[in-house]
């Protein structure tokens, strides 16, 4: 899964990504940047 890394300032591939549901009911993905290891977060559609 691909997301935006704030530290690298570029779209990168997420490793160890896990899908989760936020408090408001929306789906999201959380993982780590493959380059720098910073936490990444991406809001997904409601599929």
N, C-alpha and C positions, 0 to 999 in steps of 0.2 A: 504494500500500500504506500502511496506517495503523499507526503505532506510538506508543509513549509517550515523550515528551520529558521528561527529568529536569529540565532547566533551566526549561522553561515549565510543568512540572507538569500536563500535559494531553495527551490523545491528539491527535496531529497527523498530517498527511499527510507521507510521506517522499518526498523528491526524490532522484534519482540512485540509487534502490534497486537493489541487486544481491543475487541469491540465492547463498548459499554453503553449504558443508558444513563443520561444525565437526570438530574432531579426534575427537570421540566418535561421529561418523557422523550426527548430527542436522542437519536443514536449518535455515537461519537466513537472515535478510535484514538488510542493512546499508545505511544511507542517511544523509541529512542532513535536519534539521528545516527546513521551508519558512519559518518565522518567524525563528529565531535562528541557524540554521546549525550547531547542535550535532550531533555524530554520534549516530545512533540505531541500536538493535540490537533485533531481534525474533526469538525462537525460533519456528519454524514446526513444523507436524506432519510426520510421516514419510511424506508422500505422494510 
